[in-house]
């Protein structure tokens, strides 16, 4: 089983503004969010298939606590409440489907993948029947 535990620092980020745009976030809020997310602090604790992930930026801190294969409460990157389900896509890659609790909006999911000493977080938006990988961040310990 892969070990995601550690304190991760962002090396690079791609298309975060495009992700927020696809989610319908207005230009002013996107500008603030992109600036705030430019240097996040990510802490991951793992005990087998139990995960705790804390992401801190200058604007907000999010925490999720979940067991792979069990539904949990979460918020999408734009703050919508959802039910999420994380599963293993491959030996080193976790896939998490997010289902909105109320209201309409594009369907979203994220993946986290260990690739050597890097952690790759990708956020995906499904709309118009198409899957698009919008946000992409690479972290290192």
C-alpha positions in Angstrom: 0.0 0.0 0.0 1.4 3.4 -0.9 2.3 5.9 1.8 0.8 9.3 1.2 1.7 10.6 4.7 3.8 13.7 5.0 3.9 17.5 4.7 3.7 18.5 1.1 4.8 21.7 -0.6 3.6 22.8 -4.0 6.2 22.7 -6.8 3.9 23.8 -9.5 0.3 24.3 -10.4 -1.4 24.4 -13.8 -4.9 25.5 -14.9 -6.3 26.4 -11.5 -8.0 29.4 -13.0 -9.5 27.2 -15.8 -10.9 24.8 -13.1 -12.6 27.7 -11.3 -13.9 29.1 -14.5 -15.4 25.7 -15.5 -17.1 25.6 -12.1 -18.7 29.0 -12.7 -16.6 31.1 -10.2 -16.7 34.8 -11.1 -13.5 36.6 -12.2 -12.9 38.5 -9.0 -13.2 35.5 -6.8 -11.0 33.5 -9.1 -8.3 36.1 -8.8 -8.4 35.9 -5.0 -8.5 32.1 -5.0 -5.6 31.7 -7.5 -3.4 34.1 -5.4 -4.4 32.3 -2.1 -3.8 28.8 -3.6 -0.3 29.7 -4.9 1.5 28.3 -1.8 -0.7 25.8 0.0 0.5 23.7 3.0 -0.8 20.1 2.7 -0.6 17.7 5.6 -1.6 14.1 5.1 -1.8 11.5 7.8 -2.5 7.9 6.8 -3.2 4.7 8.8 -3.8 1.9 6.2 -6.8 3.1 4.3 -7.8 5.8 6.8 -6.8 9.3 5.6 -6.7 12.8 7.1 -5.8 15.6 4.7 -5.5 19.2 5.8 -4.9 21.9 3.2 -4.1 25.4 4.4 -3.9 28.6 2.3 -3.8 32.3 3.4 -7.6 32.4 2.8 -9.0 29.1 4.2 -8.2 25.7 5.6 -10.0 22.5 4.6 -9.8 19.2 6.4 -11.1 15.9 5.3 -11.1 12.6 7.2 -12.1 9.5 5.3 -11.6 5.7 4.8 -11.1 4.5 1.3 -14.3 2.8 0.1 -16.6 4.7 2.5 -18.6 7.7 1.7 -17.8 11.0 3.5 -18.8 14.7 3.6 -16.6 17.1 1.7 -16.8 20.4 -0.1 -15.8 20.9 -3.8 -13.0 23.3 -4.5 -15.6 26.1 -5.0 -17.3 25.4 -1.6 -20.3 23.3 -2.6 -21.3 20.5 -0.2 -21.0 17.0 -1.5 -20.8 13.4 -0.6 -17.5 11.9 -1.7 -16.2 8.4 -2.3 -12.5 7.6 -2.6 -11.4 4.4 -4.2 -8.1 3.0 -5.5 -7.7 3.5 -9.3 -4.3 1.9 -9.3 -1.6 0.9 -6.8 -0.4 4.5 -6.3 -3.5 6.4 -7.4 -6.6 7.3 -5.5 -9.8 8.5 -7.3 -12.5 10.4 -5.4 -16.0 11.0 -6.9 -17.9 14.0 -5.6 -21.7 14.1 -5.7 -23.4 17.4 -4.9 -25.7 17.3 -1.9 -28.1 19.9 -3.2 -28.4 22.2 -6.2 -27.1 21.9 -9.7 -23.5 22.1 -11.0 -20.9 20.3 -12.9 -19.8 16.9 -11.7 -16.4 16.8 -10.2 -13.8 14.4 -8.9 -10.1 14.5 -7.9 -7.2 12.1 -8.0 -4.1 11.9 -5.9 -1.2 9.9 -7.3 2.2 9.1 -5.8 4.8 9.4 -8.6 8.3 8.8 -7.0 8.8 11.5 -4.5 6.0 13.7 -5.9 2.3 13.8 -5.1 0.1 14.8 -8.1 -3.3 16.2 -7.3 -5.6 16.6 -10.3 -9.1 18.1 -10.2 -11.5 17.1 -13.0 -14.8 18.6 -14.1 -17.4 16.7 -16.1 -19.7 18.9 -18.2 -21.4 18.7 -21.6 -20.8 14.9 -21.5 -17.1 15.5 -21.6 -14.4 14.9 -19.0 -11.9 17.6 -18.6 -8.9 17.7 -16.4 -8.7 21.3 -15.3 -6.6 21.8 -12.3 -3.3 20.1 -11.7 -0.8 20.5 -8.9 2.5 18.7 -8.1 3.8 18.6 -4.6 7.0 17.4 -3.0 8.0 16.6 0.6 
